[in-house]
Amino acid sequence: MDFKGSDTIPGPRTEDHLPHTAQAAVKIVIVGGFGVGKTTMVGSVSEIRPLTTEETMTQAGIGVDDDYGSESKTATTVAMDFGRIQITDQLVLYLFGTPGQERFWFLWNGLFEGALGAVVLVDTRRLEVSFDVMGRLEERGVPFVVAVNSFPDAPHYPVEELRTALDLGPEIPIIECDVRRRASSKDVLLTLTRFLHSLALSGALT
């Protein structure tokens, strides 16, 4: 999923400096398999011009990379996407989108460093690619929420069926979204911040 059809923020994007009211800046990672919408989410919700590291997909990736959706996708993230959004007057989130191709997953450890939480983007047509993603987060102790990106031709399942299929506990939030829409992407981030806040209050977040 690329930027085509994504919401754009009215007017010029802000300069890349913290708002004067900000008291805390938090690192968030957006993870998922190839083509689930990570770059689109960062681009739709970021208040600054997003930094992307997309490269054109070539014949060299055939047989190596996940080619799902390659008939419409011409570029792939090879390092990271970066953006920023101010959630409240005091709280700013720095967003780091990870590369989806498995051969670039060695970069994930560096991107996870210092992250307070994560969004796992899921495509219901390929739930199986989410298991390794969530496993890596669990290994590093990074709390996460699951955001089900609404592709037009993707099957729709009740949340509890998805929870069972993904083997998730009842405490982990699952939210449906359309990452092309800024309001929808922001709702996902608000869900994550509320989840992190609840973990902090319970003493589970250190």
C-alpha positions as CSV (number, residue, x, y, z in Angstrom):
1,M,0.0,0.0,0.0
2,D,1.5,3.3,-1.1
3,F,0.7,7.0,-0.5
4,K,-1.9,7.1,-3.4
5,G,-5.3,7.9,-1.9
6,S,-3.8,8.7,1.5
7,D,-5.0,11.7,3.5
8,T,-2.8,14.7,3.4
9,I,-2.5,17.2,6.3
10,P,-3.8,20.6,5.3
11,G,-1.2,23.3,4.9
12,P,2.5,23.0,5.3
13,R,3.9,20.4,7.6
14,T,5.6,21.7,10.7
15,E,9.3,22.1,11.1
16,D,11.3,19.2,12.6
17,H,11.6,20.6,16.1
18,L,9.6,19.7,19.3
19,P,6.6,21.9,20.0
20,H,7.4,24.3,23.0
21,T,4.7,22.6,25.1
22,A,6.1,19.1,24.7
23,Q,7.2,17.5,27.9
24,A,7.8,13.9,26.7
25,A,8.9,12.4,23.4
26,V,8.3,8.6,22.9
27,K,9.6,6.3,20.3
28,I,7.1,4.0,18.7
29,V,7.8,1.3,16.0
30,I,5.3,0.3,13.3
31,V,6.0,-3.2,12.2
32,G,4.5,-5.9,9.9
33,G,5.1,-7.9,6.9
34,F,5.7,-6.7,3.4
35,G,3.0,-4.5,1.9
36,V,0.8,-4.2,5.0
37,G,0.8,-0.4,4.9
38,K,3.6,0.8,7.3
39,T,5.0,3.5,5.0
40,T,1.5,4.7,4.2
41,M,0.6,4.9,7.9
42,V,3.7,7.0,8.7
43,G,3.0,9.2,5.7
44,S,-0.6,9.8,6.5
45,V,-0.3,10.7,10.1
46,S,3.1,12.4,10.4
47,E,3.0,16.2,11.1
48,I,6.5,16.6,9.6
49,R,7.5,15.6,6.1
50,P,8.2,11.9,6.6
51,L,11.6,10.4,5.9
52,T,11.3,7.3,3.8
53,T,14.0,4.9,2.5
54,E,12.0,3.2,-0.3
55,E,13.9,1.7,-3.3
56,T,12.5,0.4,-6.5
57,M,11.7,-3.3,-6.5
58,T,13.8,-5.2,-9.1
59,Q,14.1,-8.6,-10.7
60,A,16.8,-9.5,-8.2
61,G,14.2,-9.9,-5.5
62,I,12.3,-12.6,-7.3
63,G,12.5,-15.8,-5.3
64,V,14.0,-14.0,-2.3
65,D,11.4,-11.4,-1.3
66,D,7.8,-11.8,-0.4
67,D,6.2,-10.8,-3.8
68,Y,2.6,-10.6,-2.5
69,G,0.9,-7.7,-4.2
70,S,4.0,-7.0,-6.3
71,E,1.7,-6.4,-9.4
72,S,0.8,-3.0,-7.9
73,K,3.7,-2.3,-5.5
74,T,6.8,-0.9,-7.2
75,A,9.0,0.1,-4.2
76,T,9.8,-1.3,-0.8
77,T,11.3,0.1,2.4
78,V,14.9,-1.0,2.9
79,A,15.9,0.8,6.2
80,M,13.0,2.7,7.9
81,D,10.3,5.3,7.6
82,F,10.3,8.1,10.1
83,G,7.6,10.6,11.2
84,R,6.4,12.5,14.1
85,I,3.0,13.4,15.6
86,Q,1.9,15.4,18.7
87,I,-0.7,13.4,20.5
88,T,-1.4,16.0,23.3
89,D,0.2,19.3,24.2
90,Q,2.7,17.4,26.3
91,L,3.2,14.2,24.4
92,V,5.0,13.7,21.1
93,L,5.4,10.3,19.3
94,Y,8.4,9.6,17.1
95,L,7.3,7.0,14.6
96,F,9.7,4.4,13.1
97,G,8.4,2.2,10.3
98,T,10.3,-1.1,9.8
99,P,11.2,-2.8,6.5
100,G,8.8,-5.6,5.7
101,Q,11.0,-7.8,3.5
102,E,12.5,-10.6,5.6
103,R,16.0,-10.0,4.3
104,F,16.0,-6.6,6.0
105,W,14.8,-7.8,9.4
106,F,18.3,-7.7,10.8
107,L,17.7,-3.9,11.0
108,W,14.8,-4.4,13.4
109,N,16.9,-4.8,16.5
110,G,18.3,-1.3,16.1
111,L,14.9,0.2,15.5
112,F,13.4,-1.6,18.5
113,E,16.1,-0.1,20.8
114,G,14.5,2.4,23.1
115,A,11.0,1.9,21.7
116,L,8.3,2.2,24.4
117,G,5.7,0.4,22.3
118,A,4.7,-0.9,18.9
119,V,1.9,-1.1,16.4
120,V,1.7,-4.5,14.5
121,L,-0.1,-3.9,11.2
122,V,-2.0,-7.0,10.0
123,D,-3.4,-8.0,6.6
124,T,-6.1,-10.6,7.1
125,R,-5.2,-12.2,3.7
126,R,-1.8,-13.1,5.2
127,L,-2.1,-13.5,8.9
128,E,0.7,-16.0,9.0
129,V,3.4,-13.3,8.4
130,S,2.4,-11.6,11.7
131,F,3.6,-14.4,13.9
132,D,7.3,-13.8,13.5
133,V,6.7,-10.1,13.9
134,M,4.9,-10.4,17.2
135,G,7.3,-13.1,18.4
136,R,10.3,-10.6,18.0
137,L,8.4,-8.0,20.0
138,E,7.6,-10.4,22.8
139,E,11.2,-11.5,22.9
140,R,12.4,-8.0,23.4
141,G,9.5,-7.1,25.8
142,V,8.1,-4.4,23.7
143,P,4.3,-3.9,24.3
144,F,2.2,-3.7,21.2
145,V,-1.3,-3.3,19.8
146,V,-2.6,-5.0,16.7
147,A,-4.1,-2.8,13.9
148,V,-6.0,-4.7,11.1
149,N,-5.5,-2.7,7.9
150,S,-8.7,-2.7,5.8
151,F,-7.8,-3.7,2.3
152,P,-10.8,-3.6,-0.1
153,D,-10.5,-7.3,-1.1
154,A,-9.4,-8.6,2.4
155,P,-11.8,-10.9,4.3
156,H,-13.4,-9.4,7.5
157,Y,-13.3,-11.4,10.7
158,P,-14.7,-10.6,14.2
159,V,-12.1,-9.3,16.6
160,E,-12.3,-12.4,18.8
161,E,-11.8,-14.7,15.9
162,L,-8.7,-12.7,15.0
163,R,-7.5,-12.8,18.6
164,T,-7.8,-16.6,18.5
165,A,-6.1,-17.0,15.1
166,L,-3.2,-14.7,16.2
167,D,-3.0,-16.4,19.6
168,L,-3.2,-13.1,21.5
169,G,-4.2,-12.7,25.1
170,P,-7.3,-10.7,26.1
171,E,-5.2,-7.7,27.3
172,I,-3.8,-6.9,23.9
173,P,-5.9,-4.3,22.0
174,I,-7.0,-5.1,18.4
175,I,-8.3,-2.3,16.3
176,E,-9.5,-2.1,12.7
177,C,-8.1,0.8,10.7
178,D,-7.5,2.3,7.2
179,V,-4.0,3.6,7.3
180,R,-4.6,5.8,4.3
181,R,-6.8,8.0,6.6
182,R,-5.0,10.2,9.1
183,A,-7.8,10.1,11.6
184,S,-7.8,6.3,11.5
185,S,-4.1,6.0,11.9
186,K,-4.2,8.5,14.8
187,D,-6.8,6.3,16.5
188,V,-4.4,3.4,16.4
189,L,-1.7,5.5,18.0
190,L,-4.1,6.7,20.7
191,T,-5.1,3.1,21.4
192,L,-1.4,2.3,21.8
193,T,-0.8,5.2,24.2
194,R,-3.8,4.4,26.3
195,F,-2.6,0.7,26.5
196,L,0.9,1.9,27.5
197,H,-0.6,4.2,30.1
198,S,-2.6,1.3,31.6
199,L,0.5,-0.9,31.7
200,A,2.4,1.9,33.5
201,L,-0.4,2.3,36.1
202,S,-0.4,-1.5,36.7
203,G,3.4,-1.6,37.1
204,A,3.8,-3.8,34.1
205,L,5.7,-1.2,32.1
206,T,9.1,-0.3,33.5
